Amino acid sequence: MFLCGLTLVVLWGIVALAAPLLATSDPIAINFEAILAPPSSEHWFGTDNVGRDIYSRVIYGTRLALYIGLLGVISPMVIGMTIGLLAGYFGGWVEMLAMRLLDITVPFPFFVLVLAIVAVLGPGIENYFIALAMVGWVGYARLARAEAIVLRSQEFVLAARTMGFSHGYILLRHVLPNALSPVVVYMMTDVTLVILFGAALGFLGMGVAPPTPEWGIMIAEGQIYVSTAWWISFFPGLAMILLGIGFALIGDGLARMLRIER
């Protein structure tokens, strides 16, 4: 399972890096002579309502999807891990403060809260990353806190305290490495959600601006032609599913190898 997922993700990574070589045309070039052309030898995935080549747009859209997915989980993971480890390791008022922050954030549906923040800040990938950092840390904090609570009573942590090592050293040297496994597994699944939500923002017109080749925008552009030009939405949707399956399989495979309950 892990190898299948890794193979899919690596293949998409190669597609993203080699996009200029793999694309058959300019992804934003308009061709009024080939409007809504079906898949053919000239246009493998057909064209859209202004004659742009869908295949080339899907290929270049891979870059933005991976950029959003991989970069979008970094800030939530760092923030969540920091809050969770501090809360679980120190306990007391630190843990109480962290839990109150969790209580404030958890009741709101994740995507609704992200959507509201982006609506306030304005459309764009940068604002989407800010919204993710403000909301997405909760899951990481829960996992890190649970691991830190277990680890703080382990013999190697108690021995380090007895030897006079600082709390910062113990957290970075002993607690953090042993708490990473479930967080990494969760992050693989989170990448899929971040990509999907980023595409959803593009679909709603709150992501990147057209004519940037982005899968969510492409699906939105093809929705009114779904009965006559199905390929406009089908191929970017299929690409999104395959990339998401890749990261999901990596997460499931890691969970099984590390024997982590999900």
N, C-alpha and C positions, 0 to 999 in steps of 0.2 A: 504493500500500500504506500509506504513512504517513498519507495523508488519510483513508482508510477507517478505520484504527485511531483516528485523532484524532476522527473523527466519532462513532464508537462510544463512546469515553471521554467526550467532551463531552456526548453524550446521556445517559449514565449520571450524569454530574455534574449535569445539569439535573434528572434524576429525583430525585437525592439532595436537592438544594436545594428542590425543589417538592414534596417528599413529602407535607406536610400538605394540599396542594391536589389531588394526584393520587390519594391513597389514598381509598378509598370507605368505610372504617370504621376504628375504633380497632384497631390491629394486635394488641393484647393482650386485647381484649374477648372474653369467653367467651359463646357462644350455644349452649345445650344443645338448642335447637330446630333447629339446622342442622348437627349433627354429621356429618362425612364427606359433606357435600353435594358432588355433582360440579360441574364448571364450568357456569355458567349466566349468565343476564343479571343476576341479583342478586349472585352471587359468581363473578366472571369466571374465577378460577383455582381455584374450589372452596373448601372449608373443611377444617380438620384434625380431629383426634379429639376436640377440645373445642369445635368450632364457630368457631374463629378464621378470619378471612378470609385466605386464602393470598396473594391479590393485594396486599392492604395490607401484609402482612408482608414480601413480596418487595420492595415499594417502599421501606419503611423499612429493610430489611436492606441496601439499597444504601449508605446512609450509613455503616454500620459497616464494610462491605467496603472502601469507598474510604478510610475513616479508617485501617483496619488496613494496607491496601496502601501508601498514600502515606507515612504516618508511620512504618511499620515499616522502610522502607529508609533513612531519614535517618541514624540512628545508625550502622548498619553502614557506610554510605558514608563518613561523616565519619571514623570510626575507621580504616577500611581505606585511605582516601585518605591520611590523615596518616602511617600506618605505611609504606605503599608508597612515597610520595614521599620520605620521610626515608631509607628504606633504599636506594632507587635513586639518590638524589642524592648522599648522603654515602658509601655503600659501607662497606667496612671492618667494624668491630665492630657498627655500627648495622645493616647489612644482615644480618650473621650472626645477630644477636639476633632480627631480624624473621623470618628464614627458620626459625629454631628454633621460634618461635611457630607458624608455618605448619605445620611438620612435626608439631607436637603436635595441631593441630586437624584437619588434612586427613584422617587415617586414619578418623575417625569419620563415619558417614553423617549428613548434615546434619540431617534430620528427627528421627532417633533421638536425636541430641545435644540438639536443641531440646526434644524431648519429655521427656528426662531432666531438663533444667534446670527446665522448667516444673513437672514432678512434684515436684522438691525445693522450689522456691519457692512452689508453690501455684497453683491455676488462676486465670485472669484475664488480661485484655489487657495490663496493665502488665507482668506477669511474662513474657508472650510477647515484648514489646518488649525486655526485658532479655536474654532468651535469644537473640533475634536479634542484638542488639549484641555479645554474647559469641561468637557463632558465624558470623554472616553477613558479617563484615568480610573474610574470607579472599579471596573473589573480587575485591573492590575493591582489596585490597592487591596482589594479583598484577598486575592491570592497571596500577595506578598505578606500581608498581615498574618494570615493563617500559618504560613510557613515560618515566619519569624517567631510566633508564639511557641511553636514546637521546638525550634532550633535554640531559643534562648535558654532552655533548660537542659540542653545536651551537654555531655561531659566535656567535649572539646571547647565549647564556649565558656563553660564554668572554669575550665583550666586556664583559658586565656585571660579571664578576669582575675583569677588568683595570681597570675604571673605579672599583673599590673599593666596589661595592654589597654590602650584607650578604647572608648566605645566606638569611635570612628574606625579605628583599625580593625576591631572585631567585626563590625558591620560589613566592611569592605572585603576583609580577608576570609572570614568564616561564614557569615550569615548570607551575604549576597550570592556567592557562588552556589551554595546549597539550595537557595530559594529560586534559582533561575529556571529550572526545568519546567515546572508547571506554567510559568509565565511565558516561556518561549512557545509552548504548545498552544496556549491561549492566543498568543500573538499571531500564529499562523491562521487561525480561524478569524481573528480580528481583521487581518489584511483583506480577506474576502469581503467582509462587511463594509470596510472602508471603501473598497472599489465599487461595490454595489451602491452605497449611499452617494459616492461621488458621481456615479452615473445618474442616479436619481435626481441629484441637483442639476446636472446638465439637462436632463429630461424636462425639469421644471423651469429651465431658463435661469438658474441661479448659480451655475457653474462657470466654466470657461465660456468665452464669447465665440459665437460662430464667426468665420467658417472653420475654426480649429477642428481638426479631425478627432473628435471625442465620441466614444461609443454611446453615451447617454443622449447627446445631441443628435446623433445619427438615428437612434431609435425614435426620438421625438419627431424628427423631420419626416420619417417614413410612416408615422401612424395614420395619417390621412390617406396614404396610398396603399394601405395594407392589403386591400382586396384586389388591387390592380398591379401593384409593384411591391410584392411581398419581400423581395430581396433587400430593400433599403433598410428595413428593421431586422430582418432575419439574421444576416451575417454578423453584424456587430453584437446582436444578442447572443448568438452562438459563441462568438469569441469570448464574451464576458463569462458565459457559463463554463467554458473549458478552462479559463484562467482561474475562476473561483474553485472549480473542482480540484485543480492542481494544488492550490494552497490548502484546501480542506483535507485532501489526502495526506499531505505532509503533516498536518496537525494530528490527524487520526493515527498515522503511522508512528509519529513520535510518542504519542500518548501510550500506544501499545508497547513500544520498545522500552519506555521508561516506566511502564505499569502505573500510569497516572489515571485516576478515575476522573471522567469528564462529566 
